[in-house]
Amino acid sequence: MATEKKRVVSGMRTTGKLHLGHFHGVLTNWLEFQQQYDCFFFAADWHALTSEFQHPEIVSESIQDLFLDWLSVGIDPEKVTLFIQSKIKEHAELHLLLSMITPLSWLLRNPTFKDSQGEADNKNDDLATYGFLGYPVLQAADIIIYRSHLVPIGVDQLPHVELTREITRRFNYLYGEVFPVPKPILTEVPKLMGLDGRKMSKSYNNAIYLADDEETIRKKVSQMVTDIQRARRKDPGDPEVCNLFPLHPLYSSAAEVERIKRECPRAEIGCVECKKILMQNLLTKLAPVREKRCYYEEHPDLLREIIENGNDRARKIAMATMEQVRDHMKI
């Protein structure tokens, strides 16, 4: 008898196109997971509203871009269920019911909430909302409504999954065993530097996007900050402190990486040549991604069908789960 695959649930907020940081931090792991697990990947548009509530158009406009990025890198709708969070209203119902049993103290100790308040004060943003405080409860609903066994996360997100586990155990204790308690899968999240030397981020406007065309990529790579202490071509450089170098092991050959590590400290290779090597390798690796994205852009009906099919499958499972939840809660 074949062993049933364990289920993985993960989502991404719809706040714009995805960049290389997202690809290497999340999507490369998803590509592996879809071979091993029963995967549910969703566009987290409700979660996006916790920070973009003043600009809801960004959230709705980003949904299609998110699916295009996923499909273009090889996420396979024949192997995984792709869906939109807000199209499955059962998420909201379970979120409401879980909020009734979640102690306020659990939410107030969430490090993301505490950190965001300090950042919000500095940026004059208002993230002190009920929705932002309670988003971990919605996150818990997103995960357990599909009876997920595993949740892929970086180490900094461990407190989020632990809160989901606590909420799940509390529900099962109060009303009977309905949900498996999900376990985290720790994934490595490489810190890729952006064009200006800061972490690659949409908010910094310093990212190389999966949707960028060839001309845009060439321009962005040529503008990248390298070793700031290397003022002239004849000055020796240090790949260990160069903002561009971490991209080479991801896109350049082992021989090219070794050459740069050897020649840069001797000033035998300049930053311009180093950028040209990366530029060509990056364009070569991203060419199939751009080609696949163009295909789906030219076939909007196919893209719509993939999303609708994923929504339908997710909805059926979520509805069945909620029937059990209501039965156990006697409501």
C-alpha positions as CSV (number, residue, x, y, z in Angstrom):
1,M,0.0,0.0,0.0
2,A,1.4,3.4,-1.0
3,T,2.1,5.8,1.9
4,E,0.0,8.9,1.9
5,K,2.0,12.0,1.3
6,K,2.3,14.5,4.1
7,R,0.7,17.9,3.5
8,V,2.6,21.2,3.3
9,V,0.8,24.6,3.3
10,S,2.5,27.9,2.6
11,G,1.5,31.3,1.3
12,M,3.0,34.5,0.0
13,R,1.6,38.0,0.6
14,T,0.4,39.8,-2.6
15,T,2.4,43.0,-2.4
16,G,4.0,43.1,-5.8
17,K,6.2,41.1,-8.1
18,L,8.7,38.6,-6.7
19,H,12.5,39.2,-6.8
20,L,15.6,37.0,-6.6
21,G,15.4,37.0,-2.8
22,H,12.0,35.4,-2.9
23,F,13.1,32.9,-5.5
24,H,16.1,31.6,-3.5
25,G,14.5,32.1,-0.1
26,V,11.1,30.5,-0.8
27,L,10.5,29.2,-4.3
28,T,13.5,26.9,-4.7
29,N,12.2,25.1,-1.6
30,W,8.7,24.9,-3.0
31,L,10.1,23.3,-6.1
32,E,11.6,20.6,-4.0
33,F,8.5,20.2,-1.8
34,Q,6.2,19.7,-4.8
35,Q,8.1,16.5,-5.6
36,Q,7.8,15.1,-2.0
37,Y,4.6,16.4,-0.5
38,D,0.9,17.2,-1.1
39,C,1.4,21.0,-1.4
40,F,-1.0,23.8,-1.0
41,F,0.4,27.2,-2.0
42,F,-1.8,30.3,-1.7
43,A,-1.8,34.0,-2.5
44,A,-2.2,35.6,0.9
45,D,-4.2,38.7,-0.1
46,W,-5.9,39.1,3.3
47,H,-2.5,39.0,5.0
48,A,-1.3,41.6,2.6
49,L,-4.0,44.0,3.8
50,T,-2.5,44.1,7.3
51,S,0.2,46.4,6.0
52,E,-1.4,47.6,2.7
53,F,-4.9,48.5,3.9
54,Q,-4.5,52.0,2.6
55,H,-3.6,50.7,-0.8
56,P,-5.9,47.7,-1.5
57,E,-5.4,48.1,-5.3
58,I,-1.8,46.9,-4.8
59,V,-3.1,43.7,-3.2
60,S,-5.6,42.9,-5.9
61,E,-3.3,43.8,-8.8
62,S,-0.5,41.7,-7.4
63,I,-2.4,38.4,-7.4
64,Q,-1.9,37.7,-11.1
65,D,1.8,38.7,-10.9
66,L,2.3,36.2,-8.0
67,F,0.8,33.3,-9.9
68,L,2.8,34.2,-13.0
69,D,6.0,34.2,-11.0
70,W,5.2,30.9,-9.4
71,L,4.3,29.2,-12.7
72,S,7.3,30.8,-14.5
73,V,9.9,29.2,-12.2
74,G,8.3,25.8,-12.4
75,I,5.7,25.4,-9.7
76,D,3.4,22.8,-11.3
77,P,-0.4,23.1,-10.9
78,E,-0.6,19.4,-11.8
79,K,1.3,18.5,-8.6
80,V,0.2,21.3,-6.2
81,T,-2.9,23.2,-5.3
82,L,-2.6,26.9,-6.1
83,F,-5.3,29.2,-4.8
84,I,-6.3,32.6,-3.5
85,Q,-6.8,33.0,0.3
86,S,-9.8,35.3,0.0
87,K,-11.7,33.0,-2.3
88,I,-11.9,30.4,0.4
89,K,-14.2,32.1,3.0
90,E,-13.8,29.2,5.4
91,H,-10.5,30.6,6.3
92,A,-12.3,33.6,7.8
93,E,-14.8,31.5,9.6
94,L,-12.1,29.3,11.2
95,H,-10.1,32.5,12.0
96,L,-13.1,33.9,13.9
97,L,-13.6,30.7,15.9
98,L,-9.9,30.3,16.7
99,S,-9.8,34.0,17.9
100,M,-12.3,33.1,20.6
101,I,-9.9,30.7,22.2
102,T,-6.6,32.5,21.7
103,P,-5.3,34.4,24.8
104,L,-4.4,38.0,24.1
105,S,-1.1,37.5,25.9
106,W,-0.1,35.0,23.2
107,L,-0.5,37.6,20.5
108,L,1.2,40.4,22.4
109,R,4.4,38.4,22.9
110,N,4.6,37.8,19.1
111,P,8.1,39.3,18.2
112,T,6.9,40.4,14.8
113,F,4.2,42.5,16.3
114,K,6.5,44.0,18.9
115,D,9.2,44.8,16.3
116,S,6.8,46.2,13.8
117,Q,5.5,48.7,16.4
118,G,9.0,50.1,16.8
119,E,9.5,50.3,13.0
120,A,6.0,51.9,12.6
121,D,6.9,54.6,15.0
122,N,10.0,55.4,12.9
123,K,8.1,55.4,9.6
124,N,5.0,57.1,10.9
125,D,2.9,54.1,9.7
126,D,0.0,52.8,11.6
127,L,0.3,49.0,12.1
128,A,-1.3,49.0,15.6
129,T,-4.5,47.5,14.2
130,Y,-6.7,44.6,15.4
131,G,-5.9,42.9,12.1
132,F,-2.2,43.1,12.4
133,L,-2.2,42.0,16.1
134,G,-4.4,39.0,15.2
135,Y,-2.9,38.0,11.9
136,P,-1.1,34.9,13.5
137,V,-4.6,33.5,14.3
138,L,-5.6,33.9,10.6
139,Q,-2.2,32.3,9.8
140,A,-3.1,29.4,12.0
141,A,-6.4,29.0,10.3
142,D,-4.7,29.1,6.9
143,I,-2.5,26.2,7.9
144,I,-4.7,23.8,9.9
145,I,-7.8,24.1,7.8
146,Y,-6.0,21.9,5.3
147,R,-4.8,19.6,8.1
148,S,-1.3,20.5,7.2
149,H,1.5,18.3,8.7
150,L,4.4,20.6,7.8
151,V,5.0,24.3,7.4
152,P,8.2,25.6,5.6
153,I,9.8,28.6,7.3
154,G,13.0,30.4,8.0
155,V,14.4,30.3,11.6
156,D,13.1,33.8,12.2
157,Q,9.5,32.6,11.7
158,L,9.7,29.8,14.3
159,P,7.6,31.8,16.8
160,H,4.8,32.1,14.3
161,V,4.6,28.3,13.8
162,E,4.9,27.7,17.5
163,L,1.9,30.0,18.1
164,T,-0.1,28.0,15.4
165,R,0.9,24.8,17.3
166,E,-0.3,26.2,20.6
167,I,-3.6,27.3,19.1
168,T,-4.1,23.9,17.5
169,R,-3.4,22.0,20.7
170,R,-5.8,24.3,22.6
171,F,-8.6,23.7,20.1
172,N,-8.0,19.9,20.2
173,Y,-8.0,20.0,24.0
174,L,-11.2,21.9,24.2
175,Y,-13.3,20.3,21.5
176,G,-11.6,17.0,20.6
177,E,-9.0,15.9,18.1
178,V,-9.7,17.6,14.8
179,F,-6.4,18.9,13.6
180,P,-2.9,17.4,13.4
181,V,-0.4,19.7,15.1
182,P,1.8,21.0,12.3
183,K,5.6,20.9,12.5
184,P,8.0,23.4,11.0
185,I,10.4,22.6,8.2
186,L,13.4,24.9,8.6
187,T,14.6,26.2,5.3
188,E,17.7,28.2,4.6
189,V,17.0,31.8,3.5
190,P,20.1,33.3,1.9
191,K,20.4,37.0,2.4
192,L,20.8,38.5,-1.0
193,M,21.9,42.1,-1.3
194,G,20.1,44.6,-3.5
195,L,21.5,47.1,-6.0
196,D,22.4,49.6,-3.2
197,G,24.1,47.2,-0.8
198,R,21.1,46.8,1.5
199,K,19.1,43.6,1.7
200,M,17.1,43.0,-1.5
201,S,13.6,44.3,-0.9
202,K,10.6,45.7,-2.7
203,S,10.4,48.4,-0.1
204,Y,13.9,49.6,-0.8
205,N,13.3,49.6,-4.6
206,N,16.7,47.8,-5.0
207,A,15.6,44.4,-6.3
208,I,16.1,42.3,-9.5
209,Y,12.6,40.9,-10.3
210,L,11.8,37.6,-11.9
211,A,9.7,39.6,-14.4
212,D,12.5,42.0,-15.4
213,D,13.4,41.9,-19.1
214,E,16.9,41.5,-20.4
215,E,17.6,45.2,-20.8
216,T,16.4,46.0,-17.2
217,I,18.6,43.2,-15.8
218,R,21.6,44.5,-17.6
219,K,21.0,48.0,-16.3
220,K,20.4,46.9,-12.7
221,V,23.5,44.6,-12.5
222,S,25.7,47.4,-14.0
223,Q,24.5,49.7,-11.2
224,M,25.1,47.3,-8.3
225,V,27.3,48.4,-5.5
226,T,30.3,46.1,-5.1
227,D,33.2,46.4,-2.6
228,I,32.9,50.0,-1.4
229,Q,36.5,50.1,-0.3
230,R,37.7,49.3,-3.8
231,A,37.8,52.8,-5.3
232,R,40.0,52.1,-8.3
233,R,40.5,49.2,-10.8
234,K,44.0,48.7,-9.5
235,D,42.9,48.4,-5.9
236,P,42.6,44.9,-4.4
237,G,39.1,43.8,-3.6
238,D,37.5,41.4,-1.1
239,P,34.7,39.1,-2.4
240,E,33.7,38.4,1.2
241,V,32.5,42.0,1.6
242,C,31.3,42.5,-2.0
243,N,27.6,43.0,-2.2
244,L,27.5,41.4,-5.7
245,F,29.6,38.3,-5.0
246,P,26.9,36.2,-3.2
247,L,25.0,36.0,-6.5
248,H,27.9,34.3,-8.2
249,P,27.7,31.0,-6.5
250,L,24.0,30.9,-7.4
251,Y,24.4,31.8,-11.1
252,S,28.1,31.4,-12.1
253,S,30.1,28.2,-12.6
254,A,32.4,26.8,-9.9
255,A,35.4,27.7,-12.1
256,E,34.2,31.3,-12.5
257,V,33.6,31.6,-8.7
258,E,37.1,30.3,-7.9
259,R,38.6,32.6,-10.5
260,I,36.9,35.7,-9.0
261,K,37.9,34.6,-5.4
262,R,41.5,34.2,-6.6
263,E,41.8,37.3,-8.9
264,C,39.8,39.9,-7.1
265,P,42.1,40.2,-4.1
266,R,45.0,40.6,-6.5
267,A,43.2,43.3,-8.6
268,E,43.5,41.0,-11.6
269,I,39.8,41.3,-12.3
270,G,37.8,44.5,-12.1
271,C,34.3,45.1,-10.9
272,V,33.1,45.8,-14.4
273,E,34.3,42.5,-15.7
274,C,32.9,40.7,-12.6
275,K,29.5,42.3,-13.3
276,K,29.6,41.2,-16.9
277,I,30.2,37.6,-15.9
278,L,27.3,37.7,-13.5
279,M,25.1,39.5,-16.0
280,Q,25.5,36.9,-18.7
281,N,25.0,34.0,-16.3
282,L,21.9,35.6,-14.8
283,L,20.4,36.2,-18.2
284,T,21.0,32.6,-19.2
285,K,19.5,31.2,-16.1
286,L,16.4,33.5,-16.2
287,A,15.7,33.1,-19.9
288,P,13.5,30.0,-19.4
289,V,11.7,31.8,-16.6
290,R,10.9,34.8,-18.8
291,E,9.8,32.5,-21.7
292,K,7.4,30.6,-19.4
293,R,6.0,33.8,-18.0
294,C,5.4,35.2,-21.5
295,Y,3.5,32.0,-22.4
296,Y,1.1,32.4,-19.5
297,E,0.7,36.1,-20.1
298,E,-0.3,35.2,-23.7
299,H,-2.8,32.6,-22.4
300,P,-4.8,34.4,-19.7
301,D,-7.7,31.8,-20.0
302,L,-5.2,29.0,-19.0
303,L,-4.0,31.1,-16.0
304,R,-7.6,31.7,-15.0
305,E,-8.4,28.0,-15.2
306,I,-5.4,27.0,-13.1
307,I,-6.4,29.5,-10.4
308,E,-10.1,28.5,-10.5
309,N,-9.3,24.8,-10.3
310,G,-7.0,25.4,-7.3
311,N,-9.6,27.4,-5.6
312,D,-12.2,24.7,-6.1
313,R,-10.0,22.0,-4.7
314,A,-9.0,24.0,-1.7
315,R,-12.6,25.1,-1.0
316,K,-13.8,21.5,-1.0
317,I,-11.2,20.5,1.6
318,A,-11.8,23.6,3.7
319,M,-15.6,23.1,3.7
320,A,-15.2,19.5,4.8
321,T,-12.9,20.6,7.6
322,M,-15.3,23.3,8.8
323,E,-18.2,20.7,9.0
324,Q,-16.1,18.8,11.4
325,V,-15.1,21.9,13.4
326,R,-18.8,22.9,13.8
327,D,-19.7,19.4,14.8
328,H,-17.0,19.3,17.5
329,M,-17.9,22.7,18.7
330,K,-21.6,21.9,18.7
331,I,-22.5,25.0,16.7
